[in-house]
């Protein structure tokens, strides 16, 4: 767990969830209540960003949730943006889905499908919800009275122990969160998460081209990491990780790790070293 969290303490909101999981004493019961499993160890895929601290997974297709630390610049994970990583979506595995864990939990109670599905418009999402509701109503499997009581208990536990805001329109909320992120981005990245570290006065960003079908020139890459602004290097880390399973490219992996260590990104380095 220490490799996953790095310098960060477990935030208070997450600790409350851990306390509930311990009370329930069963991972499946927790998942039944909240539509995900707690994952506090290093649950990572090759395209899980190195600046993400994972806290949960859905149990399907490797989809997992985490705190976006923006390369360690977030001071407290309780205020960190929440991302959903869908590792099988190779072109865009990572999406920002909530402003913080409390708001994530509020939406997750009723609209968790918004986190890992894409809809053309609000009407499409409403239609999908109606279809899912009809399918569930006609399903041979219906929740037992015990399962209903368990979910009621978990929801009450949350509302009693975690101050969660009212979010009237979850679909619009998720759309707004993504637009708000883009307004704060200083350098865009191919995964569309972007970098929020500022390009300082006197610095100039020049993109290093990365493409999954062309392994980068390692000497040029070393020179770039040596001379480019910090924000530019952070953006390049994300583009490389999106396009390459870097552990399959040992020489590229060494260059990336060396650059991260040189920039004192020790937590991010350890996550890459331990990741899948």
N, C-alpha and C positions, 0 to 999 in steps of 0.2 A: 504493500500500500504506500510505503514511503516514496518509492520511485514514481508512482502515479501522481501523488500530491506534491512531491518536491518540497519546496520551502513553505508551502501553505499548510495551515491548520485546517482541520475539518470545520467547515462553517456551521454556525448554529442551526440553520434550517436543515441542513443535511443530517446533523447529529440527531435532530428530532425524528427524522425518518428512520435512522439507525435504531433509535430507542424503540420505535414502534415495531420495526422488524424483529428486534430481540424479544419484544413482548409477544408477538405472534408466534415466533419460534419456528417459522416455516417459510422458505423462499416462495413456494407456490402460493401460499396465502397472501403474502405481500404483493406478488404479481397480480393476483386476482383483484386486489383492492386498487392497485395503481397502474396496471397495464405495463409495468416494467419490473425488472429485477434490479436490486442494488448490485453494482459492480465497483468495488472500491480498490480492487487490485489492478494490475496493468492490462485491462481488457482493451486491446488495441489491434487495429489492422494496419497494413502498410500505408494506407492513405488517411489514417487518423492524424490530424495535425499535431505536431510535436508540442504545440502550446495549448493543448486541450487536456484538462484533467477529467477523466471519465468517471461518472458516478452511477450509470445505469445502462441496462440493455433490454431490448424488447423480447429477446428470445427467438427472433426470427430474422433470417438473412443477415445476421451480424449487426443489425441496426443498434446504435448505442447513443447515449446522451453524455454531454460533458460541459464543463465550464471552460469558456474561451478566455485565456489569461492574457492574450495579446503579448506573448513572449515575456511574461512575468511582470508586466506593467500594472496589472490589476492588483490592488492592494488587499482586497478581501474577497474570497470566492462568493460570499453572500451577495455581492453586487456585480458579479461577473456575468456577461451574457451567456445564454445557454445555446448550445448547438446540437443538432442532430446529425450524426454521421451514418450515412447509408453506404457501406463500403462497396456494394455491388453496383452502385450508380457511379461508374468510373469517370464520367465527364464532370459531374458535380456532386461529389459525395457529401459535402458539408454545407449545412444551411443554418443560419441564425434563426432561432425560433422563439426566443423569449428574452426579455430584458434581464431577468434574474430568476433564481430558482423558485421563489414564491409565486411569481407570475406563471412560470412553467407549470407548477403544481395545480394552479387554478384552472388552467386550460386543460391540463392532462386529465382532470376528473371527468370531463364530458366530451372533449374534442381532441383526443390524442392522435387521431388519424391525420390531423392537419400537419403533424410534425414530419411524417415520412411519406405522404402522398402529395401529388401536385394536381391542382385544379385550375381550369382556364378562367373561372370566374366564381363569384360567390354563389350564383345560381347552380352551377355545376356541383359545388360542394353540398348545397342544400338537397339537391336531387340524390346525391350519393348517400347522404345521411338517411334520407327517407327510405331508400332501397335497403340499406343495411338494417334499419329498424324493422322493415317488413320481413326480411330474411330471418332476423333473430326471433321475431314473433312466431314465425312458422317453423322454426327449428325444432327438431326432436329433443335437443338438449336445452333445458331451461334451468336457470340457477335455482339451487335448493334454498330452502328457508334459511339454512345455516349460512350459505354463501351471501344471501341478501343481508342478513344480520351482520356478517363480517364486514361487508362493504359499508354499511351504515356506521358501524363502529369506527372504521378507519377514517371515513369522511368527518365524523364528529371529532376524532382525535386531531385531525389536521386543523379544523376550524377553531378548536380550543387552544391549540399550542402554536399555530403559525398564523400570523396576521396576513391574510391573502387579500389582494385588491379585488374589486368587482370588475370583471371584464365582460362587457355586454355583448360584444361581437367578436368572438375568437378569430374568425376568418380575417376580418379587417385588421385585427390586432397583429396577427402574424405578418400580414402584408406590410403594415406600418413599420414593424420592427426591422424588416429587411431594408426598407427605403431609408429609415433613419440611420442604419449602419452605413449605407452607401454615401450618405451625406457626410459622414465622419471619416471616410477613407481618404488617405493621402496618396497611396499607390494601389491601383487595382491589381488583383491576382487572378490567375486563370480559374481558380475555384470560386471566384466572386465573393469571397470573404473579405479580401483586401487587407491592407496594412493601415493602422491608424497612427503609427509612430510618425512624427513630423519630419519632413525634409527641411533641414536647418538652413538658415540664411547663408548663402555662399555655396551651398551644395547643389548638385544637379543630378536628377535621376535619369539614368539611361538604362533602358530595359535590356537584360540579357535574355536572348531568345532561347526558349526551351520548348522542345517538341518530342513527344513520346517515341517517334520513329527515328530520331536522330540523337545519338548519345553526344553530349556536349564535349567540346575540346577542354580537357582537364586543365591544361596550362592557362588557357584564357579564363577558365572558371576561377582558378586560384588567384589570378591577377585581379579579377573583378572583386572577389571577396576581400582582397587586400586594399583596394582603392575606392570602392563604391561607398556611398552613404549607408549608414546603418539601416535605414528604412528600405533601401534598395536591396540590401542583402537579405532582410527578413522576407521581402516579397519573393525573392529568388528561392529561398528555402521552401516556401509553399508551392511554387511552380514545379520545382524538382520533385517534391514528394507526391504531387498530384500525378505526374507523368511517368514516374519510375518506381518500381519496387526496389528501392535503392540498395537493399541488402543483396539483391541479385547482381549488382554492379559494384563489386568490392572496391575498385579504385575510385569510383564516384562517391561511394559511401565514405571512404576515408577523407576525401576532400571536404565533404559536407560536415563531417564530425569535427575535423580540424578547424574549420571556419567557425563553427558554433562554440567550440571551446575557446578559441581566440576572442570571441565576443562575450565570453563568460556566460553563455547560455547553458549552464550545467544541467538544469532540470530537463530542458528540451533534449539535450544530448543523451541523458540517461533514458528518457522515454524512447528515443529512437533505438538505442542499443538493446532495449528490452522488448520492443514491439515485435509483432509478428512479421 
